[in-house]
């Protein structure tokens, strides 16, 4: 192995070692800087029911030949 290749091999090895050390330090410091959070399931309010006759409140898609797929969205706000 020539001297030039040996220098490049050492440079790549040192760079790789520094990258690994920096990655480990980043993960370690990031974990220690954040306080532990209260992880767990939360109870949510029950899903509101759809109003009666909601089928007639939403638009009906009409087939238009050659127009491609039709997308219809219907939203309700409960108060």
mmJSON file of the N, C-alpha and C atoms, coordinates in Angstrom:
{"data_MODEL":{"atom_site":{
"group_PDB":["ATOM","ATOM","ATOM","ATOM","ATOM","ATOM","ATOM","ATOM","ATOM","ATOM","ATOM","ATOM","ATOM","ATOM","ATOM","ATOM","ATOM","ATOM","ATOM","ATOM","ATOM","ATOM","ATOM","ATOM","ATOM","ATOM","ATOM","ATOM","ATOM","ATOM","ATOM","ATOM","ATOM","ATOM","ATOM","ATOM","ATOM","ATOM","ATOM","ATOM","ATOM","ATOM","ATOM","ATOM","ATOM","ATOM","ATOM","ATOM","ATOM","ATOM","ATOM","ATOM","ATOM","ATOM","ATOM","ATOM","ATOM","ATOM","ATOM","ATOM","ATOM","ATOM","ATOM","ATOM","ATOM","ATOM","ATOM","ATOM","ATOM","ATOM","ATOM","ATOM","ATOM","ATOM","ATOM","ATOM","ATOM","ATOM","ATOM","ATOM","ATOM","ATOM","ATOM","ATOM","ATOM","ATOM","ATOM","ATOM","ATOM","ATOM","ATOM","ATOM","ATOM","ATOM","ATOM","ATOM","ATOM","ATOM","ATOM","ATOM","ATOM","ATOM","ATOM","ATOM","ATOM","ATOM","ATOM","ATOM","ATOM","ATOM","ATOM","ATOM","ATOM","ATOM","ATOM","ATOM","ATOM","ATOM","ATOM","ATOM","ATOM","ATOM","ATOM","ATOM","ATOM","ATOM","ATOM","ATOM","ATOM","ATOM","ATOM","ATOM","ATOM","ATOM","ATOM","ATOM","ATOM","ATOM","ATOM","ATOM","ATOM","ATOM","ATOM","ATOM","ATOM","ATOM","ATOM","ATOM","ATOM","ATOM","ATOM","ATOM","ATOM","ATOM","ATOM","ATOM","ATOM","ATOM","ATOM","ATOM","ATOM","ATOM","ATOM","ATOM","ATOM","ATOM","ATOM","ATOM","ATOM","ATOM","ATOM","ATOM","ATOM","ATOM","ATOM","ATOM","ATOM","ATOM","ATOM","ATOM","ATOM","ATOM","ATOM","ATOM","ATOM","ATOM","ATOM","ATOM","ATOM","ATOM","ATOM","ATOM","ATOM","ATOM","ATOM","ATOM","ATOM","ATOM","ATOM","ATOM","ATOM","ATOM","ATOM","ATOM","ATOM","ATOM","ATOM","ATOM","ATOM","ATOM","ATOM","ATOM","ATOM","ATOM","ATOM","ATOM","ATOM","ATOM","ATOM","ATOM","ATOM","ATOM","ATOM","ATOM","ATOM","ATOM","ATOM","ATOM","ATOM","ATOM","ATOM","ATOM","ATOM","ATOM","ATOM","ATOM","ATOM"],
"id":[1,2,3,4,5,6,7,8,9,10,11,12,13,14,15,16,17,18,19,20,21,22,23,24,25,26,27,28,29,30,31,32,33,34,35,36,37,38,39,40,41,42,43,44,45,46,47,48,49,50,51,52,53,54,55,56,57,58,59,60,61,62,63,64,65,66,67,68,69,70,71,72,73,74,75,76,77,78,79,80,81,82,83,84,85,86,87,88,89,90,91,92,93,94,95,96,97,98,99,100,101,102,103,104,105,106,107,108,109,110,111,112,113,114,115,116,117,118,119,120,121,122,123,124,125,126,127,128,129,130,131,132,133,134,135,136,137,138,139,140,141,142,143,144,145,146,147,148,149,150,151,152,153,154,155,156,157,158,159,160,161,162,163,164,165,166,167,168,169,170,171,172,173,174,175,176,177,178,179,180,181,182,183,184,185,186,187,188,189,190,191,192,193,194,195,196,197,198,199,200,201,202,203,204,205,206,207,208,209,210,211,212,213,214,215,216,217,218,219,220,221,222,223,224,225,226,227,228,229,230,231,232,233,234,235,236,237],
"type_symbol":["N","C","C","N","C","C","N","C","C","N","C","C","N","C","C","N","C","C","N","C","C","N","C","C","N","C","C","N","C","C","N","C","C","N","C","C","N","C","C","N","C","C","N","C","C","N","C","C","N","C","C","N","C","C","N","C","C","N","C","C","N","C","C","N","C","C","N","C","C","N","C","C","N","C","C","N","C","C","N","C","C","N","C","C","N","C","C","N","C","C","N","C","C","N","C","C","N","C","C","N","C","C","N","C","C","N","C","C","N","C","C","N","C","C","N","C","C","N","C","C","N","C","C","N","C","C","N","C","C","N","C","C","N","C","C","N","C","C","N","C","C","N","C","C","N","C","C","N","C","C","N","C","C","N","C","C","N","C","C","N","C","C","N","C","C","N","C","C","N","C","C","N","C","C","N","C","C","N","C","C","N","C","C","N","C","C","N","C","C","N","C","C","N","C","C","N","C","C","N","C","C","N","C","C","N","C","C","N","C","C","N","C","C","N","C","C","N","C","C","N","C","C","N","C","C","N","C","C","N","C","C","N","C","C","N","C","C"],
"label_atom_id":["N","CA","C","N","CA","C","N","CA","C","N","CA","C","N","CA","C","N","CA","C","N","CA","C","N","CA","C","N","CA","C","N","CA","C","N","CA","C","N","CA","C","N","CA","C","N","CA","C","N","CA","C","N","CA","C","N","CA","C","N","CA","C","N","CA","C","N","CA","C","N","CA","C","N","CA","C","N","CA","C","N","CA","C","N","CA","C","N","CA","C","N","CA","C","N","CA","C","N","CA","C","N","CA","C","N","CA","C","N","CA","C","N","CA","C","N","CA","C","N","CA","C","N","CA","C","N","CA","C","N","CA","C","N","CA","C","N","CA","C","N","CA","C","N","CA","C","N","CA","C","N","CA","C","N","CA","C","N","CA","C","N","CA","C","N","CA","C","N","CA","C","N","CA","C","N","CA","C","N","CA","C","N","CA","C","N","CA","C","N","CA","C","N","CA","C","N","CA","C","N","CA","C","N","CA","C","N","CA","C","N","CA","C","N","CA","C","N","CA","C","N","CA","C","N","CA","C","N","CA","C","N","CA","C","N","CA","C","N","CA","C","N","CA","C","N","CA","C","N","CA","C","N","CA","C","N","CA","C","N","CA","C","N","CA","C","N","CA","C","N","CA","C","N","CA","C"],
"label_alt_id":[null,null,null,null,null,null,null,null,null,null,null,null,null,null,null,null,null,null,null,null,null,null,null,null,null,null,null,null,null,null,null,null,null,null,null,null,null,null,null,null,null,null,null,null,null,null,null,null,null,null,null,null,null,null,null,null,null,null,null,null,null,null,null,null,null,null,null,null,null,null,null,null,null,null,null,null,null,null,null,null,null,null,null,null,null,null,null,null,null,null,null,null,null,null,null,null,null,null,null,null,null,null,null,null,null,null,null,null,null,null,null,null,null,null,null,null,null,null,null,null,null,null,null,null,null,null,null,null,null,null,null,null,null,null,null,null,null,null,null,null,null,null,null,null,null,null,null,null,null,null,null,null,null,null,null,null,null,null,null,null,null,null,null,null,null,null,null,null,null,null,null,null,null,null,null,null,null,null,null,null,null,null,null,null,null,null,null,null,null,null,null,null,null,null,null,null,null,null,null,null,null,null,null,null,null,null,null,null,null,null,null,null,null,null,null,null,null,null,null,null,null,null,null,null,null,null,null,null,null,null,null,null,null,null,null,null,null],
"label_comp_id":["UNK","UNK","UNK","UNK","UNK","UNK","UNK","UNK","UNK","UNK","UNK","UNK","UNK","UNK","UNK","UNK","UNK","UNK","UNK","UNK","UNK","UNK","UNK","UNK","UNK","UNK","UNK","UNK","UNK","UNK","UNK","UNK","UNK","UNK","UNK","UNK","UNK","UNK","UNK","UNK","UNK","UNK","UNK","UNK","UNK","UNK","UNK","UNK","UNK","UNK","UNK","UNK","UNK","UNK","UNK","UNK","UNK","UNK","UNK","UNK","UNK","UNK","UNK","UNK","UNK","UNK","UNK","UNK","UNK","UNK","UNK","UNK","UNK","UNK","UNK","UNK","UNK","UNK","UNK","UNK","UNK","UNK","UNK","UNK","UNK","UNK","UNK","UNK","UNK","UNK","UNK","UNK","UNK","UNK","UNK","UNK","UNK","UNK","UNK","UNK","UNK","UNK","UNK","UNK","UNK","UNK","UNK","UNK","UNK","UNK","UNK","UNK","UNK","UNK","UNK","UNK","UNK","UNK","UNK","UNK","UNK","UNK","UNK","UNK","UNK","UNK","UNK","UNK","UNK","UNK","UNK","UNK","UNK","UNK","UNK","UNK","UNK","UNK","UNK","UNK","UNK","UNK","UNK","UNK","UNK","UNK","UNK","UNK","UNK","UNK","UNK","UNK","UNK","UNK","UNK","UNK","UNK","UNK","UNK","UNK","UNK","UNK","UNK","UNK","UNK","UNK","UNK","UNK","UNK","UNK","UNK","UNK","UNK","UNK","UNK","UNK","UNK","UNK","UNK","UNK","UNK","UNK","UNK","UNK","UNK","UNK","UNK","UNK","UNK","UNK","UNK","UNK","UNK","UNK","UNK","UNK","UNK","UNK","UNK","UNK","UNK","UNK","UNK","UNK","UNK","UNK","UNK","UNK","UNK","UNK","UNK","UNK","UNK","UNK","UNK","UNK","UNK","UNK","UNK","UNK","UNK","UNK","UNK","UNK","UNK","UNK","UNK","UNK","UNK","UNK","UNK","UNK","UNK","UNK","UNK","UNK","UNK"],
"label_asym_id":["A","A","A","A","A","A","A","A","A","A","A","A","A","A","A","A","A","A","A","A","A","A","A","A","A","A","A","A","A","A","A","A","A","A","A","A","A","A","A","A","A","A","A","A","A","A","A","A","A","A","A","A","A","A","A","A","A","A","A","A","A","A","A","A","A","A","A","A","A","A","A","A","A","A","A","A","A","A","A","A","A","A","A","A","A","A","A","A","A","A","A","A","A","A","A","A","A","A","A","A","A","A","A","A","A","A","A","A","A","A","A","A","A","A","A","A","A","A","A","A","A","A","A","A","A","A","A","A","A","A","A","A","A","A","A","A","A","A","A","A","A","A","A","A","A","A","A","A","A","A","A","A","A","A","A","A","A","A","A","A","A","A","A","A","A","A","A","A","A","A","A","A","A","A","A","A","A","A","A","A","A","A","A","A","A","A","A","A","A","A","A","A","A","A","A","A","A","A","A","A","A","A","A","A","A","A","A","A","A","A","A","A","A","A","A","A","A","A","A","A","A","A","A","A","A","A","A","A","A","A","A","A","A","A","A","A","A"],
"label_entity_id":["1","1","1","1","1","1","1","1","1","1","1","1","1","1","1","1","1","1","1","1","1","1","1","1","1","1","1","1","1","1","1","1","1","1","1","1","1","1","1","1","1","1","1","1","1","1","1","1","1","1","1","1","1","1","1","1","1","1","1","1","1","1","1","1","1","1","1","1","1","1","1","1","1","1","1","1","1","1","1","1","1","1","1","1","1","1","1","1","1","1","1","1","1","1","1","1","1","1","1","1","1","1","1","1","1","1","1","1","1","1","1","1","1","1","1","1","1","1","1","1","1","1","1","1","1","1","1","1","1","1","1","1","1","1","1","1","1","1","1","1","1","1","1","1","1","1","1","1","1","1","1","1","1","1","1","1","1","1","1","1","1","1","1","1","1","1","1","1","1","1","1","1","1","1","1","1","1","1","1","1","1","1","1","1","1","1","1","1","1","1","1","1","1","1","1","1","1","1","1","1","1","1","1","1","1","1","1","1","1","1","1","1","1","1","1","1","1","1","1","1","1","1","1","1","1","1","1","1","1","1","1","1","1","1","1","1","1"],
"label_seq_id":[1,1,1,2,2,2,3,3,3,4,4,4,5,5,5,6,6,6,7,7,7,8,8,8,9,9,9,10,10,10,11,11,11,12,12,12,13,13,13,14,14,14,15,15,15,16,16,16,17,17,17,18,18,18,19,19,19,20,20,20,21,21,21,22,22,22,23,23,23,24,24,24,25,25,25,26,26,26,27,27,27,28,28,28,29,29,29,30,30,30,31,31,31,32,32,32,33,33,33,34,34,34,35,35,35,36,36,36,37,37,37,38,38,38,39,39,39,40,40,40,41,41,41,42,42,42,43,43,43,44,44,44,45,45,45,46,46,46,47,47,47,48,48,48,49,49,49,50,50,50,51,51,51,52,52,52,53,53,53,54,54,54,55,55,55,56,56,56,57,57,57,58,58,58,59,59,59,60,60,60,61,61,61,62,62,62,63,63,63,64,64,64,65,65,65,66,66,66,67,67,67,68,68,68,69,69,69,70,70,70,71,71,71,72,72,72,73,73,73,74,74,74,75,75,75,76,76,76,77,77,77,78,78,78,79,79,79],
"pdbx_PDB_ins_code":[null,null,null,null,null,null,null,null,null,null,null,null,null,null,null,null,null,null,null,null,null,null,null,null,null,null,null,null,null,null,null,null,null,null,null,null,null,null,null,null,null,null,null,null,null,null,null,null,null,null,null,null,null,null,null,null,null,null,null,null,null,null,null,null,null,null,null,null,null,null,null,null,null,null,null,null,null,null,null,null,null,null,null,null,null,null,null,null,null,null,null,null,null,null,null,null,null,null,null,null,null,null,null,null,null,null,null,null,null,null,null,null,null,null,null,null,null,null,null,null,null,null,null,null,null,null,null,null,null,null,null,null,null,null,null,null,null,null,null,null,null,null,null,null,null,null,null,null,null,null,null,null,null,null,null,null,null,null,null,null,null,null,null,null,null,null,null,null,null,null,null,null,null,null,null,null,null,null,null,null,null,null,null,null,null,null,null,null,null,null,null,null,null,null,null,null,null,null,null,null,null,null,null,null,null,null,null,null,null,null,null,null,null,null,null,null,null,null,null,null,null,null,null,null,null,null,null,null,null,null,null,null,null,null,null,null,null],
"Cartn_x":[0.854,0.0,0.898,0.63,1.466,1.145,2.022,1.839,0.594,0.268,-0.906,-2.197,-2.262,-3.45,-3.588,-2.443,-2.474,-3.013,-2.643,-3.136,-4.641,-5.118,-6.556,-7.318,-6.759,-7.415,-7.538,-6.485,-6.542,-7.554,-7.578,-8.516,-9.959,-10.251,-11.604,-11.951,-11.021,-11.266,-11.518,-10.739,-10.94,-12.273,-12.606,-13.898,-15.061,-14.989,-16.069,-16.195,-15.067,-15.112,-15.724,-15.363,-15.939,-17.438,-17.869,-19.295,-20.081,-19.551,-20.227,-20.289,-19.178,-19.149,-20.121,-20.155,-21.075,-22.529,-22.85,-24.213,-24.63,-23.738,-24.043,-24.223,-23.349,-23.476,-24.766,-25.142,-26.394,-27.584,-27.66,-28.769,-28.763,-27.581,-27.479,-27.868,-27.369,-27.69,-29.143,-29.697,-31.095,-32.009,-31.718,-32.539,-32.449,-31.262,-31.108,-31.661,-31.839,-32.323,-33.84,-34.527,-35.988,-36.543,-37.471,-38.083,-39.0,-39.134,-40.038,-41.477,-42.17,-43.547,-44.538,-45.756,-46.79,-47.406,-46.794,-47.276,-48.394,-49.429,-50.525,-51.745,-52.801,-54.038,-54.862,-55.535,-56.421,-57.861,-58.758,-60.175,-60.683,-61.444,-61.992,-63.514,-64.079,-65.538,-66.127,-67.342,-67.941,-68.176,-68.101,-68.328,-69.805,-70.088,-71.495,-72.156,-73.432,-74.177,-74.528,-74.697,-75.133,-76.603,-76.993,-78.41,-79.28,-80.532,-81.453,-81.678,-81.776,-81.996,-80.773,-79.607,-78.394,-78.173,-78.729,-78.578,-79.142,-80.248,-80.854,-80.14,-79.315,-78.594,-77.308,-76.778,-75.529,-75.842,-74.988,-75.225,-75.02,-75.757,-75.624,-74.712,-73.722,-72.854,-73.606,-73.396,-74.015,-72.914,-73.197,-72.214,-72.172,-70.996,-70.782,-69.829,-70.336,-69.477,-68.26,-67.106,-65.884,-65.267,-65.884,-65.352,-64.371,-64.27,-63.367,-64.093,-63.333,-63.967,-64.594,-65.686,-66.386,-66.127,-65.777,-65.524,-66.532,-67.216,-68.213,-67.851,-67.847,-67.571,-68.783,-69.102,-70.223,-69.767,-69.977,-69.526,-70.687,-70.694,-71.697,-70.995,-71.532,-70.992,-72.001,-71.55,-72.469,-72.122,-73.125,-72.851,-73.336],
"Cartn_y":[-1.167,0.0,1.227,2.151,3.338,4.291,5.261,6.218,7.066,7.408,8.234,7.492,6.23,5.429,5.208,5.037,4.808,6.052,7.236,8.474,8.59,8.27,8.33,7.305,6.128,5.097,5.553,6.156,6.676,7.814,8.685,9.814,9.32,8.328,7.781,7.073,6.336,5.636,6.627,7.7,8.715,9.411,9.752,10.403,9.502,8.214,7.285,7.152,7.075,6.971,8.227,9.394,10.647,10.721,10.246,10.265,9.363,8.193,7.276,7.887,8.446,9.062,10.235,11.065,12.207,11.74,10.687,10.158,9.619,8.884,8.336,9.463,10.465,11.601,12.368,12.53,13.232,12.499,11.198,10.426,10.45,10.332,10.293,11.635,12.72,14.043,14.41,13.993,14.284,13.573,12.333,11.581,12.162,12.62,13.121,14.528,15.28,16.649,16.72,15.71,15.736,15.057,15.722,15.064,13.936,12.9,11.808,12.302,11.957,12.404,11.39,11.841,10.913,10.189,9.098,8.361,7.419,7.351,6.445,6.818,6.075,6.312,7.364,8.185,9.18,8.843,9.072,8.873,10.055,9.77,10.841,10.85,11.945,12.037,11.112,10.638,9.718,10.428,9.673,10.215,10.581,11.811,12.185,11.389,11.132,10.364,11.258,10.652,11.388,11.767,12.926,13.294,12.337,12.196,11.33,11.919,11.061,11.505,12.142,11.774,12.392,12.059,10.956,10.599,11.689,12.296,13.326,14.662,14.84,16.098,16.166,15.011,14.965,14.945,15.578,15.538,14.138,13.819,12.528,12.686,11.835,11.931,11.529,12.286,11.949,11.47,10.426,9.858,10.686,11.198,11.953,11.124,10.5,9.611,10.357,9.766,10.333,11.408,11.756,12.82,12.299,11.007,10.458,10.209,9.903,9.587,10.832,10.617,11.693,11.541,12.657,12.646,13.558,13.042,13.822,13.79,14.941,15.016,15.613,15.107,15.589,15.748,16.926,17.18,17.701,17.329,17.806,18.433,19.515,20.172,20.024,19.454,19.297,20.345,20.84,21.907,21.617],
"Cartn_z":[0.0,0.0,0.0,-0.891,-0.973,0.171,0.388,1.474,1.301,0.057,-0.219,0.138,-0.22,0.096,1.599,2.263,3.702,4.428,3.975,4.579,4.368,3.159,2.883,3.721,3.887,4.686,6.143,6.684,8.05,8.156,7.171,7.199,7.18,6.364,6.292,7.594,8.176,9.436,10.569,10.635,11.677,11.472,10.224,9.94,10.345,10.031,10.378,11.9,12.595,14.054,14.664,14.16,14.669,14.385,13.233,12.9,13.847,14.161,15.081,16.478,16.948,18.286,18.346,17.318,17.302,17.306,16.583,16.569,17.925,18.572,19.893,20.901,20.864,21.779,21.541,20.294,19.983,20.58,20.38,20.934,22.458,23.062,24.513,25.125,24.558,25.089,24.836,23.717,23.412,24.406,24.728,25.669,27.076,27.473,28.831,28.984,27.899,27.989,28.073,27.626,27.615,28.861,29.553,30.713,30.25,31.063,30.667,30.622,29.575,29.406,29.942,30.204,30.656,29.464,29.081,27.929,28.345,27.559,27.851,27.034,27.202,26.483,27.209,26.448,27.031,26.661,27.591,27.313,26.493,25.482,24.649,24.78,24.343,24.396,23.335,23.55,22.571,21.238,20.185,18.846,18.692,18.254,18.098,16.975,17.146,16.149,14.961,13.813,12.629,12.787,12.249,12.356,11.545,11.989,11.245,9.86,8.896,7.515,6.881,7.376,6.846,5.38,4.906,3.494,2.592,2.994,2.151,2.287,3.311,3.5,2.682,2.312,1.544,0.056,-0.747,-2.193,-2.747,-3.759,-4.421,-5.626,-5.746,-6.92,-8.18,-9.213,-10.5,-11.433,-12.133,-13.048,-14.321,-14.634,-15.869,-16.719,-17.781,-18.572,-19.123,-18.947,-19.485,-18.603,-17.487,-16.642,-15.603,-15.444,-14.446,-13.138,-12.093,-10.805,-10.166,-9.461,-8.766,-7.27,-6.619,-5.19,-4.533,-3.508,-2.78,-1.312,-0.657,0.775,1.472,2.647,3.413,4.859,5.444,6.801,7.637,8.918,9.866,11.043,11.562,12.74,13.861,14.963,16.089,17.133,17.798,18.745,20.118],
"occupancy":[1.0,1.0,1.0,1.0,1.0,1.0,1.0,1.0,1.0,1.0,1.0,1.0,1.0,1.0,1.0,1.0,1.0,1.0,1.0,1.0,1.0,1.0,1.0,1.0,1.0,1.0,1.0,1.0,1.0,1.0,1.0,1.0,1.0,1.0,1.0,1.0,1.0,1.0,1.0,1.0,1.0,1.0,1.0,1.0,1.0,1.0,1.0,1.0,1.0,1.0,1.0,1.0,1.0,1.0,1.0,1.0,1.0,1.0,1.0,1.0,1.0,1.0,1.0,1.0,1.0,1.0,1.0,1.0,1.0,1.0,1.0,1.0,1.0,1.0,1.0,1.0,1.0,1.0,1.0,1.0,1.0,1.0,1.0,1.0,1.0,1.0,1.0,1.0,1.0,1.0,1.0,1.0,1.0,1.0,1.0,1.0,1.0,1.0,1.0,1.0,1.0,1.0,1.0,1.0,1.0,1.0,1.0,1.0,1.0,1.0,1.0,1.0,1.0,1.0,1.0,1.0,1.0,1.0,1.0,1.0,1.0,1.0,1.0,1.0,1.0,1.0,1.0,1.0,1.0,1.0,1.0,1.0,1.0,1.0,1.0,1.0,1.0,1.0,1.0,1.0,1.0,1.0,1.0,1.0,1.0,1.0,1.0,1.0,1.0,1.0,1.0,1.0,1.0,1.0,1.0,1.0,1.0,1.0,1.0,1.0,1.0,1.0,1.0,1.0,1.0,1.0,1.0,1.0,1.0,1.0,1.0,1.0,1.0,1.0,1.0,1.0,1.0,1.0,1.0,1.0,1.0,1.0,1.0,1.0,1.0,1.0,1.0,1.0,1.0,1.0,1.0,1.0,1.0,1.0,1.0,1.0,1.0,1.0,1.0,1.0,1.0,1.0,1.0,1.0,1.0,1.0,1.0,1.0,1.0,1.0,1.0,1.0,1.0,1.0,1.0,1.0,1.0,1.0,1.0,1.0,1.0,1.0,1.0,1.0,1.0,1.0,1.0,1.0,1.0,1.0,1.0,1.0,1.0,1.0,1.0,1.0,1.0],
"B_iso_or_equiv":[0.0,0.0,0.0,0.0,0.0,0.0,0.0,0.0,0.0,0.0,0.0,0.0,0.0,0.0,0.0,0.0,0.0,0.0,0.0,0.0,0.0,0.0,0.0,0.0,0.0,0.0,0.0,0.0,0.0,0.0,0.0,0.0,0.0,0.0,0.0,0.0,0.0,0.0,0.0,0.0,0.0,0.0,0.0,0.0,0.0,0.0,0.0,0.0,0.0,0.0,0.0,0.0,0.0,0.0,0.0,0.0,0.0,0.0,0.0,0.0,0.0,0.0,0.0,0.0,0.0,0.0,0.0,0.0,0.0,0.0,0.0,0.0,0.0,0.0,0.0,0.0,0.0,0.0,0.0,0.0,0.0,0.0,0.0,0.0,0.0,0.0,0.0,0.0,0.0,0.0,0.0,0.0,0.0,0.0,0.0,0.0,0.0,0.0,0.0,0.0,0.0,0.0,0.0,0.0,0.0,0.0,0.0,0.0,0.0,0.0,0.0,0.0,0.0,0.0,0.0,0.0,0.0,0.0,0.0,0.0,0.0,0.0,0.0,0.0,0.0,0.0,0.0,0.0,0.0,0.0,0.0,0.0,0.0,0.0,0.0,0.0,0.0,0.0,0.0,0.0,0.0,0.0,0.0,0.0,0.0,0.0,0.0,0.0,0.0,0.0,0.0,0.0,0.0,0.0,0.0,0.0,0.0,0.0,0.0,0.0,0.0,0.0,0.0,0.0,0.0,0.0,0.0,0.0,0.0,0.0,0.0,0.0,0.0,0.0,0.0,0.0,0.0,0.0,0.0,0.0,0.0,0.0,0.0,0.0,0.0,0.0,0.0,0.0,0.0,0.0,0.0,0.0,0.0,0.0,0.0,0.0,0.0,0.0,0.0,0.0,0.0,0.0,0.0,0.0,0.0,0.0,0.0,0.0,0.0,0.0,0.0,0.0,0.0,0.0,0.0,0.0,0.0,0.0,0.0,0.0,0.0,0.0,0.0,0.0,0.0,0.0,0.0,0.0,0.0,0.0,0.0,0.0,0.0,0.0,0.0,0.0,0.0],
"pdbx_formal_charge":[null,null,null,null,null,null,null,null,null,null,null,null,null,null,null,null,null,null,null,null,null,null,null,null,null,null,null,null,null,null,null,null,null,null,null,null,null,null,null,null,null,null,null,null,null,null,null,null,null,null,null,null,null,null,null,null,null,null,null,null,null,null,null,null,null,null,null,null,null,null,null,null,null,null,null,null,null,null,null,null,null,null,null,null,null,null,null,null,null,null,null,null,null,null,null,null,null,null,null,null,null,null,null,null,null,null,null,null,null,null,null,null,null,null,null,null,null,null,null,null,null,null,null,null,null,null,null,null,null,null,null,null,null,null,null,null,null,null,null,null,null,null,null,null,null,null,null,null,null,null,null,null,null,null,null,null,null,null,null,null,null,null,null,null,null,null,null,null,null,null,null,null,null,null,null,null,null,null,null,null,null,null,null,null,null,null,null,null,null,null,null,null,null,null,null,null,null,null,null,null,null,null,null,null,null,null,null,null,null,null,null,null,null,null,null,null,null,null,null,null,null,null,null,null,null,null,null,null,null,null,null,null,null,null,null,null,null],
"auth_seq_id":[1,1,1,2,2,2,3,3,3,4,4,4,5,5,5,6,6,6,7,7,7,8,8,8,9,9,9,10,10,10,11,11,11,12,12,12,13,13,13,14,14,14,15,15,15,16,16,16,17,17,17,18,18,18,19,19,19,20,20,20,21,21,21,22,22,22,23,23,23,24,24,24,25,25,25,26,26,26,27,27,27,28,28,28,29,29,29,30,30,30,31,31,31,32,32,32,33,33,33,34,34,34,35,35,35,36,36,36,37,37,37,38,38,38,39,39,39,40,40,40,41,41,41,42,42,42,43,43,43,44,44,44,45,45,45,46,46,46,47,47,47,48,48,48,49,49,49,50,50,50,51,51,51,52,52,52,53,53,53,54,54,54,55,55,55,56,56,56,57,57,57,58,58,58,59,59,59,60,60,60,61,61,61,62,62,62,63,63,63,64,64,64,65,65,65,66,66,66,67,67,67,68,68,68,69,69,69,70,70,70,71,71,71,72,72,72,73,73,73,74,74,74,75,75,75,76,76,76,77,77,77,78,78,78,79,79,79],
"auth_comp_id":["UNK","UNK","UNK","UNK","UNK","UNK","UNK","UNK","UNK","UNK","UNK","UNK","UNK","UNK","UNK","UNK","UNK","UNK","UNK","UNK","UNK","UNK","UNK","UNK","UNK","UNK","UNK","UNK","UNK","UNK","UNK","UNK","UNK","UNK","UNK","UNK","UNK","UNK","UNK","UNK","UNK","UNK","UNK","UNK","UNK","UNK","UNK","UNK","UNK","UNK","UNK","UNK","UNK","UNK","UNK","UNK","UNK","UNK","UNK","UNK","UNK","UNK","UNK","UNK","UNK","UNK","UNK","UNK","UNK","UNK","UNK","UNK","UNK","UNK","UNK","UNK","UNK","UNK","UNK","UNK","UNK","UNK","UNK","UNK","UNK","UNK","UNK","UNK","UNK","UNK","UNK","UNK","UNK","UNK","UNK","UNK","UNK","UNK","UNK","UNK","UNK","UNK","UNK","UNK","UNK","UNK","UNK","UNK","UNK","UNK","UNK","UNK","UNK","UNK","UNK","UNK","UNK","UNK","UNK","UNK","UNK","UNK","UNK","UNK","UNK","UNK","UNK","UNK","UNK","UNK","UNK","UNK","UNK","UNK","UNK","UNK","UNK","UNK","UNK","UNK","UNK","UNK","UNK","UNK","UNK","UNK","UNK","UNK","UNK","UNK","UNK","UNK","UNK","UNK","UNK","UNK","UNK","UNK","UNK","UNK","UNK","UNK","UNK","UNK","UNK","UNK","UNK","UNK","UNK","UNK","UNK","UNK","UNK","UNK","UNK","UNK","UNK","UNK","UNK","UNK","UNK","UNK","UNK","UNK","UNK","UNK","UNK","UNK","UNK","UNK","UNK","UNK","UNK","UNK","UNK","UNK","UNK","UNK","UNK","UNK","UNK","UNK","UNK","UNK","UNK","UNK","UNK","UNK","UNK","UNK","UNK","UNK","UNK","UNK","UNK","UNK","UNK","UNK","UNK","UNK","UNK","UNK","UNK","UNK","UNK","UNK","UNK","UNK","UNK","UNK","UNK","UNK","UNK","UNK","UNK","UNK","UNK"],
"auth_asym_id":["A","A","A","A","A","A","A","A","A","A","A","A","A","A","A","A","A","A","A","A","A","A","A","A","A","A","A","A","A","A","A","A","A","A","A","A","A","A","A","A","A","A","A","A","A","A","A","A","A","A","A","A","A","A","A","A","A","A","A","A","A","A","A","A","A","A","A","A","A","A","A","A","A","A","A","A","A","A","A","A","A","A","A","A","A","A","A","A","A","A","A","A","A","A","A","A","A","A","A","A","A","A","A","A","A","A","A","A","A","A","A","A","A","A","A","A","A","A","A","A","A","A","A","A","A","A","A","A","A","A","A","A","A","A","A","A","A","A","A","A","A","A","A","A","A","A","A","A","A","A","A","A","A","A","A","A","A","A","A","A","A","A","A","A","A","A","A","A","A","A","A","A","A","A","A","A","A","A","A","A","A","A","A","A","A","A","A","A","A","A","A","A","A","A","A","A","A","A","A","A","A","A","A","A","A","A","A","A","A","A","A","A","A","A","A","A","A","A","A","A","A","A","A","A","A","A","A","A","A","A","A","A","A","A","A","A","A"],
"auth_atom_id":["N","CA","C","N","CA","C","N","CA","C","N","CA","C","N","CA","C","N","CA","C","N","CA","C","N","CA","C","N","CA","C","N","CA","C","N","CA","C","N","CA","C","N","CA","C","N","CA","C","N","CA","C","N","CA","C","N","CA","C","N","CA","C","N","CA","C","N","CA","C","N","CA","C","N","CA","C","N","CA","C","N","CA","C","N","CA","C","N","CA","C","N","CA","C","N","CA","C","N","CA","C","N","CA","C","N","CA","C","N","CA","C","N","CA","C","N","CA","C","N","CA","C","N","CA","C","N","CA","C","N","CA","C","N","CA","C","N","CA","C","N","CA","C","N","CA","C","N","CA","C","N","CA","C","N","CA","C","N","CA","C","N","CA","C","N","CA","C","N","CA","C","N","CA","C","N","CA","C","N","CA","C","N","CA","C","N","CA","C","N","CA","C","N","CA","C","N","CA","C","N","CA","C","N","CA","C","N","CA","C","N","CA","C","N","CA","C","N","CA","C","N","CA","C","N","CA","C","N","CA","C","N","CA","C","N","CA","C","N","CA","C","N","CA","C","N","CA","C","N","CA","C","N","CA","C","N","CA","C","N","CA","C","N","CA","C","N","CA","C","N","CA","C","N","CA","C"],
"pdbx_PDB_model_num":[1,1,1,1,1,1,1,1,1,1,1,1,1,1,1,1,1,1,1,1,1,1,1,1,1,1,1,1,1,1,1,1,1,1,1,1,1,1,1,1,1,1,1,1,1,1,1,1,1,1,1,1,1,1,1,1,1,1,1,1,1,1,1,1,1,1,1,1,1,1,1,1,1,1,1,1,1,1,1,1,1,1,1,1,1,1,1,1,1,1,1,1,1,1,1,1,1,1,1,1,1,1,1,1,1,1,1,1,1,1,1,1,1,1,1,1,1,1,1,1,1,1,1,1,1,1,1,1,1,1,1,1,1,1,1,1,1,1,1,1,1,1,1,1,1,1,1,1,1,1,1,1,1,1,1,1,1,1,1,1,1,1,1,1,1,1,1,1,1,1,1,1,1,1,1,1,1,1,1,1,1,1,1,1,1,1,1,1,1,1,1,1,1,1,1,1,1,1,1,1,1,1,1,1,1,1,1,1,1,1,1,1,1,1,1,1,1,1,1,1,1,1,1,1,1,1,1,1,1,1,1,1,1,1,1,1,1]
}}}
